Amino acid sequence: MQEFELINRYFKGRGITRRDVNVGIGDDCALVTIPENSQLAVTTDTMVEGVHFFDDISARALGHRAIAVNLSDLAAMGAEPAWVSVAITLPKADEAWLDEFTAGMHEIAEYFNVQIIGGDTTQGPLVITVCAKGTVPKGKALTRGGAKPGDWIYVTGPLGDAGLAVEARKQGLEIDSEWLSKLTHKLEYPTPRVAAGQVLRGYASAAIDISDGLLADLKHILEMSQVSATVYADKIPTSEAFRQSVEGDAKWPYVLSYGDDYELLYTVPENHKAMLDNKLHQYGIDAVCIGQIRGGDGKIELFNGEHKLDVTGLGFEHFTEDESC
């Protein structure tokens, strides 16, 4: 299959067609219309086989994941996702694999009313790069730099599932098949908190999605906001599958330092706390308060009950010795 045949078969004319897309796939550039009094939010994420996903992940899950992780970035800034561009490097044009891969992409794109408007295809080791774009009302975007002393720190859902799924695979951990299936599903089919991100606008003071680990991502907020934080590790929510699969202090690395959960981590002032809790609950999101922002210079104090924990392993970073999945 040649490049343009691949594009025509799997991308052009598939998925939803948004009214704000003036020119989509098939020209040198896509053209879109941005709503009045809005800002364009743009994010790009690359996934490399063996680094960001195992080589035997299902093609459908990989297609879903490639879109989801980018929509999560838009959610963290309170943006409404609208368009994505996809660049794929493939070892070969395997039609059965492409059928499943693009099905996974189109499913999640359609669910969030997102149109695939362009991209590129080339031959080589499996690499997927997605550039996602969305809009946010002018001046209303959430950033990492707005947290203030006294603000409360929240997460939108359970942490640790994805990290435990990765280590179960790498280390051969003995986990009940039912629970392992649930953990692996969280890793391979993350759900971007798009609705939650838009609800946070006007209430939260800062936000980020948890892709590199809770402590590492919280550190980004603290550095940008020039504040410190106290975090109560025992308050961090976990799923039943996680609690049934790991015990005692063995849970802390997964909950605190592993990424790929794609929940939102945000801060909110006391006077907006109750209102935001109520609005998120209307969307079925029971966010959990895990700590508070303090004055200071970016340090994190971590407690398990009354016992202070050592803050180590601040999360995933590229160009370290071992960054493979």
N, C-alpha and C positions, 0 to 999 in steps of 0.2 A: 504494500500500500504506500503510495506516495504522499508527501506532506499535505498537498492541497486536497487530495481525496480524503485524508484523515480528518482535516479540519471541516470539510463539508459534511462528512458523515456523522461526526461525533459532536460538533459544536454549532455550526451554522444552522440556524432555524430551529434549534432545540431549546427547551426551557421556556421560561416566561419571556414576554416582550413588554418592556416598560415603555410608557408614553414619553418619558423623559430621555429616551435613547433616540437620538436623531440619526446616527450612523453607527451600526454595530459591526459584527464580524464581516470581513470581506473587503475593507478598504485599508489604506495605510494607517489610519488612526480611527478610533471611535470618537464620536461626538455626542456629548450629553448636555442636558440643560439643568443647571443647578437652581433650586428654588430661590426666590427672592429673600433677602435678609438671612441667608444661610452661609455657612462656611463648609468647605470641602475637607473631609477627613480622609487621609490616605495612609495605608499601611501595607507593608510588603514582608512576606515570610517565605523562607526557603526550607524545604524538607529534603534531606539527603538519606538515601538508603544506607542502613547500618549505623546512622547517627541519630536520626529522628524517628525511625521505624524499623522493625525487624523485616528481613527480606521475605518472610512468608506471610506477612499481613495480607488479608484479602484485598483485592483491588477495590471493591466497593467501600470498604472501611477507609482505605487510603484516600479515595476521592472525597469522602465525607470529611475526613480529618483535615485535608489540605484546605478546604474552604472554612471549616469551623474555627481553626486556630486564628485565621485572619479576622473573621467576624467577631471573635472574642476581643481583639484589640480595638475594634470599632466600639464594641459595647462598653469597654473600659472608659471611653471618652464621651459616652452618652450619645453616640452618633447612630443614626438610622442607616443601616447598610443598603446599598443600592446597586453597585456594579462591581464586577471583578474581572481582572485579566489573568490569564493562566499561561505560564510558560512551562512546557514539559520536555525534558530530555529523556528519551527512551532507548534502551538497548536495541529493541526491534519493535515493529508495529504488529503486536500480537492482538488480533481482532477480538478474541474472547476476553482477554485482559482489559482491553480498551472499552468493551461493552460494559463491563462491571465497574470499571474506574469512573467512567463518565456518568454512569447511572448514579453512583454515589455522590458525585459532584452536583448533578442536576437536582437530585432529591433535596439536598439541604439548601441549595440556592433557591429553589422554588418555594420551599417552606418559609424562607425569610424574605421572599419577594425580591430576589437579587437576580440580575441578568448578567450572564457571561458575555462580555462585549469585545473580547480580543485576546491576544496573547501570541505565543510562538511555539513551534515544535521543532525539535532537532534530535539527532541521534547521538547516543553516548550513555554513560552510567546513569541510572535512574535518579533524577532530580526533579522536584516539582517546586516551582515558584509561583505564588499567587500574590497579586496586588489587588487589595480590596479598597473600595471607595464608598464613602457614605456622606451624609449631610447632618449638620447640627445647627440649630438656631444660632445666629451670630452672637458671640460673646457668652454662650451657655455651655461650651464644651468643658468636660471634666478634665483635669490635668493631675499630675503627681505633685504639684507644687503648692496646694492650697491648705494643707493640714495645719491646724493651730493647736497650741497647748490647751488641754481640756477636751478636745474632740475625742469621740469614741471610735474604736477600731472594730470593724465588722468584716465577716466573710459571708458570702451568699449561700454556701453549701459545704458539704463534707469534703475533707482533704485526705490525701494519702492513698487513694485507690489506685491511681495510675502508677505511682512509684512502686507500690507493692506488686502490681502486675508485672512491671519490668523486672524487678529483682526476683520474683518467682520464676520467671523465665531464665534469667541469667544464672541464678544460683541453684535452680532445681528445688525450690522450697516446696515442702509438702503442704498443700492447701486443698481442702475439699473442692471437688470439681464444680459444685454448684456455686460456691463463693468465688472461685477463681474465674468462672465464666462472667460473673457480675463485675469483678475487678477489671478484667480484660476489656469488657464492653466499655467501661468508663475511659480506658486508655485509648481505645480505637475509635469510639464514637462520642467524643466530647460534645457537650451542649453549650454553645456560647450563650451567655446571659444577656441577650440583646434587649429584651423587655426591661430587665432590671436596670441596665445601663441608662435607658431613657427615663426611667422613674427617678433615678438618682439625681438627674439634672435639677438644679435649683435647691437641693437639700444637702447632698454630700459636699464636702470640702475638697476631697481628693480621691482618686481611684486608680486602680491598676488591675490587670487580670493576672491570675496566678499561673504563670507559665514556667517560671524558673525556680519555684519554691517559695513558700510563705515568707521566710525570713529575708531571702534575697530580694523579693519584690517589695516587701515592706521597707527594706533599706533604701530602695529607690525613692519611695515617697518621703522618707525621713531626710534624705540628702537634698532632694529638690525643695522641700518645705523648711529645711533647717530647723528640725525639731528632733526629739527623741521619743521613745515609746516604752511602755510597759505592756508585756503580753503574758496572758495566763494560758499556758499550753493546755491545761486540763479543760479549758472551755472550748477548745477548737473542735468543731463537729466532725464526726467520722461516720461512715456507713456501717450498717449491720455486717455486711460482707467483710469489711476491714476489721471490725471488732472481733469477729469470729475467727479471723485468720492470723492475728498477731497479738501478742500479749506483753504486758509490762512495758519496760523501758525500750523494748525493741521497736515500739511504734514511733518513737520520736523522730528518727531520720526521715521516715516516710511523710509524716504530718508536717514537719518543719522545713525540710530541705529539698524534697523532691518536687518537681514541677508537673506540668501536663494535666493539672486538675481543671484549669480554665474557669474556676469560680472567680468572682470579683472580690477584691479586697478594697475596702473604702473607709473613709473617715467621715464623721458627721458631728456637727456641733450639738450640744445638749438641747438647744431649743428646737432643733429639727428632728431629734431622735425618735420621738413617739409618732410623729406624723409619717416619717419615712418607713418605720416599722409597719404601720398600718397600710400604707400604699403598696409596699412590697408583698404583704400578706394577701392582698387582693389578687395578686398574680401567682399565688401559690408558692411564694418564696418566703421562707422563715429564716431570715438572716440572723446570725449569731454574733453577739458582742464578745470579743476576745481580748480586749485591752483598751488602753487609753494613751493618747498623745501627751507627751510632756515637753517642757522646755529643754533645750540642750543642743548637742552637736551630732546627732545621728546615731546615738547608741541605743541598743535594745536591751532592756532588762527582761529576762524570761523566768517565769515562775511556774512551778507545778504545785498548786495549792500554796502553802507558805514556804516551800523549798525553792531556792533559786537554782536555775539550771545554767550550765555553761553554754554560751552561744557559739557553736562551731558549725562548720559545714553550711555556709550561707547560700547554697544553691548552685544551680548549673551555670557554667560559663563556657563559652567557646574558647578554643585554643588552650585548654588545660590538658593534662597528660592523658586522661581517659574520658572522652566525651561520647563514647559509643553507647548505643542502646543495648 
